[in-house]
Every structure is written in C-alpha cells, then in structure tokens.
Amino acid sequence: MGTVSIITFFTALSFIFFGKSCLHKPYMKREFMRYNLSQYRIVVGVLQLLGGFGLLVGYYTSPYIIALASFGLFLLMIMGVVVRFKIKDNILQTVPAIAYAFLSAVICYNSIKIIIQMQ
C-alpha cells in the first residue's frame, strides 16, 4: 500500500468520523453556533460523509469518484479555513482544516494524474 493510498484511507475515515460527529455530537452543535453557521451543520456533516465514503468507494472503483470526492472535501476545508480566519481562531485551531485541505488536494492531484494516464 503506497503513501497516497494510506492518505486516502486516513482522510476517508477521518471525514466519516467528522461527518457523523457533525450530525450527532453536542460539541459540534456548539462549534457551529460559535461559527455562526448552525443552519449549515447538517449539510456539512452530510457532505463530509459523502466525501469520506466517496474516497473509499472510488478507491475500489474509479479515480473519477476519488477526484470528485477529494475536490469536494478540498473545497469544504478551504471554506473551513476561511471561517476559522473570519471568527479569529488561532493558528492551532486552524491547522487541522489546512492539513485536511492539503491532504484532499494531494488525493485529488493523484487521482487526476491516474485519469490522465488512463487516456
């Protein structure tokens, strides 16, 4: 199993965990209230679950699915970084969103490389 495969599984499982937490954990309800984005908590949780499962399904079926899922997660994390800056969170609170944006970008880049090689 290569590095990108490990990153893909780690990222997928992380987003499945985060998505489930986003939907059910009181802590996440409070966090979204702190972000002043309570109305988007369910949508974000569902998108995280879809992205995480998309990475897993795509890994076994299609680089196109991985590319779509990872790009969606990348965009979600970039928006997370913007929100963190907007509410003036410190850098330590912002680093996880930056890291997951980076990981998602790496996965997306790799899947696009595979798609190009297939043609």
C-alpha positions as a Markdown table, in Angstrom:
| # | Residue | x | y | z |
|---|---|---|---|---|
| 1 | Met | 0.0 | 0.0 | 0.0 |
| 2 | Gly | 1.5 | 3.3 | -1.1 |
| 3 | Thr | 1.6 | 6.6 | 0.6 |
| 4 | Val | -1.3 | 8.1 | -1.4 |
| 5 | Ser | -3.4 | 5.0 | -0.5 |
| 6 | Ile | -2.7 | 5.4 | 3.2 |
| 7 | Ile | -3.5 | 9.2 | 2.9 |
| 8 | Thr | -6.8 | 8.3 | 1.1 |
| 9 | Phe | -7.9 | 5.8 | 3.7 |
| 10 | Phe | -6.9 | 8.1 | 6.6 |
| 11 | Thr | -8.7 | 11.0 | 5.1 |
| 12 | Ala | -11.8 | 9.0 | 4.2 |
| 13 | Leu | -12.1 | 7.5 | 7.7 |
| 14 | Ser | -11.5 | 10.9 | 9.3 |
| 15 | Phe | -14.2 | 12.6 | 7.3 |
| 16 | Ile | -16.6 | 9.7 | 8.0 |
| 17 | Phe | -15.9 | 10.2 | 11.7 |
| 18 | Phe | -16.2 | 14.1 | 11.5 |
| 19 | Gly | -19.4 | 13.8 | 9.4 |
| 20 | Lys | -21.0 | 11.5 | 11.9 |
| 21 | Ser | -19.9 | 13.8 | 14.8 |
| 22 | Cys | -21.2 | 16.8 | 13.0 |
| 23 | Leu | -24.6 | 15.2 | 12.8 |
| 24 | His | -24.9 | 13.8 | 16.3 |
| 25 | Lys | -22.4 | 15.3 | 18.8 |
| 26 | Pro | -23.5 | 18.2 | 21.1 |
| 27 | Tyr | -19.9 | 19.6 | 20.9 |
| 28 | Met | -20.2 | 20.0 | 17.1 |
| 29 | Lys | -23.6 | 21.8 | 17.6 |
| 30 | Arg | -21.9 | 24.2 | 19.9 |
| 31 | Glu | -19.0 | 24.7 | 17.4 |
| 32 | Phe | -21.3 | 25.5 | 14.6 |
| 33 | Met | -23.1 | 28.0 | 16.9 |
| 34 | Arg | -19.7 | 29.5 | 17.6 |
| 35 | Tyr | -19.0 | 29.8 | 13.8 |
| 36 | Asn | -22.5 | 31.4 | 13.5 |
| 37 | Leu | -23.3 | 28.7 | 10.9 |
| 38 | Ser | -25.8 | 26.5 | 12.8 |
| 39 | Gln | -28.0 | 26.3 | 9.8 |
| 40 | Tyr | -25.3 | 24.5 | 7.8 |
| 41 | Arg | -24.2 | 21.9 | 10.3 |
| 42 | Ile | -26.3 | 19.1 | 8.8 |
| 43 | Val | -25.3 | 20.0 | 5.3 |
| 44 | Val | -21.6 | 20.0 | 6.3 |
| 45 | Gly | -22.0 | 16.7 | 8.1 |
| 46 | Val | -23.7 | 15.0 | 5.1 |
| 47 | Leu | -21.0 | 16.4 | 2.7 |
| 48 | Gln | -18.3 | 15.1 | 5.0 |
| 49 | Leu | -19.9 | 11.7 | 5.0 |
| 50 | Leu | -20.4 | 11.7 | 1.2 |
| 51 | Gly | -16.8 | 12.8 | 0.7 |
| 52 | Gly | -15.4 | 10.2 | 3.0 |
| 53 | Phe | -17.5 | 7.4 | 1.5 |
| 54 | Gly | -16.7 | 8.7 | -2.0 |
| 55 | Leu | -13.0 | 8.3 | -1.3 |
| 56 | Leu | -13.5 | 4.7 | -0.1 |
| 57 | Val | -15.8 | 3.7 | -3.0 |
| 58 | Gly | -13.6 | 5.5 | -5.5 |
| 59 | Tyr | -10.5 | 3.7 | -4.3 |
| 60 | Tyr | -12.0 | 0.4 | -5.3 |
| 61 | Thr | -14.0 | 1.5 | -8.4 |
| 62 | Ser | -13.0 | 4.7 | -10.1 |
| 63 | Pro | -10.4 | 7.5 | -10.0 |
| 64 | Tyr | -13.2 | 9.8 | -11.2 |
| 65 | Ile | -15.1 | 9.3 | -8.0 |
| 66 | Ile | -12.0 | 9.9 | -5.9 |
| 67 | Ala | -11.3 | 13.1 | -7.9 |
| 68 | Leu | -14.8 | 14.4 | -7.3 |
| 69 | Ala | -14.9 | 13.4 | -3.6 |
| 70 | Ser | -11.4 | 14.8 | -2.8 |
| 71 | Phe | -12.1 | 18.0 | -4.7 |
| 72 | Gly | -15.3 | 18.5 | -2.8 |
| 73 | Leu | -13.6 | 17.9 | 0.5 |
| 74 | Phe | -10.8 | 20.3 | -0.5 |
| 75 | Leu | -13.4 | 23.0 | -1.1 |
| 76 | Leu | -15.1 | 22.2 | 2.1 |
| 77 | Met | -11.9 | 22.5 | 4.1 |
| 78 | Ile | -10.9 | 25.8 | 2.3 |
| 79 | Met | -14.2 | 27.2 | 3.4 |
| 80 | Gly | -13.5 | 25.9 | 6.9 |
| 81 | Val | -10.1 | 27.7 | 6.9 |
| 82 | Val | -11.9 | 30.9 | 5.8 |
| 83 | Val | -14.5 | 30.6 | 8.6 |
| 84 | Arg | -11.7 | 30.0 | 11.1 |
| 85 | Phe | -9.9 | 33.2 | 10.0 |
| 86 | Lys | -13.2 | 35.1 | 9.9 |
| 87 | Ile | -14.0 | 34.2 | 13.6 |
| 88 | Lys | -10.4 | 34.9 | 14.5 |
| 89 | Asp | -9.4 | 31.4 | 15.7 |
| 90 | Asn | -5.7 | 31.0 | 16.4 |
| 91 | Ile | -3.4 | 29.1 | 14.1 |
| 92 | Leu | -3.5 | 25.9 | 16.2 |
| 93 | Gln | -7.3 | 25.8 | 15.8 |
| 94 | Thr | -7.0 | 26.4 | 12.0 |
| 95 | Val | -4.2 | 23.9 | 11.3 |
| 96 | Pro | -6.4 | 20.8 | 11.1 |
| 97 | Ala | -8.6 | 22.4 | 8.3 |
| 98 | Ile | -5.4 | 23.5 | 6.5 |
| 99 | Ala | -4.0 | 19.9 | 6.8 |
| 100 | Tyr | -7.1 | 18.2 | 5.6 |
| 101 | Ala | -7.4 | 20.7 | 2.7 |
| 102 | Phe | -3.8 | 19.8 | 1.8 |
| 103 | Leu | -4.4 | 16.0 | 2.1 |
| 104 | Ser | -7.6 | 16.3 | -0.1 |
| 105 | Ala | -5.6 | 18.3 | -2.7 |
| 106 | Val | -2.9 | 15.6 | -2.8 |
| 107 | Ile | -5.5 | 12.9 | -3.3 |
| 108 | Cys | -7.3 | 14.9 | -6.0 |
| 109 | Tyr | -4.0 | 15.6 | -7.8 |
| 110 | Asn | -3.0 | 11.9 | -7.7 |
| 111 | Ser | -6.4 | 10.8 | -9.0 |
| 112 | Ile | -6.3 | 13.3 | -11.9 |
| 113 | Lys | -2.8 | 12.0 | -12.7 |
| 114 | Ile | -4.3 | 8.5 | -12.9 |
| 115 | Ile | -7.2 | 9.7 | -15.0 |
| 116 | Ile | -4.8 | 11.4 | -17.5 |
| 117 | Gln | -2.6 | 8.2 | -17.7 |
| 118 | Met | -5.7 | 6.1 | -18.5 |
| 119 | Gln | -6.4 | 8.1 | -21.6 |
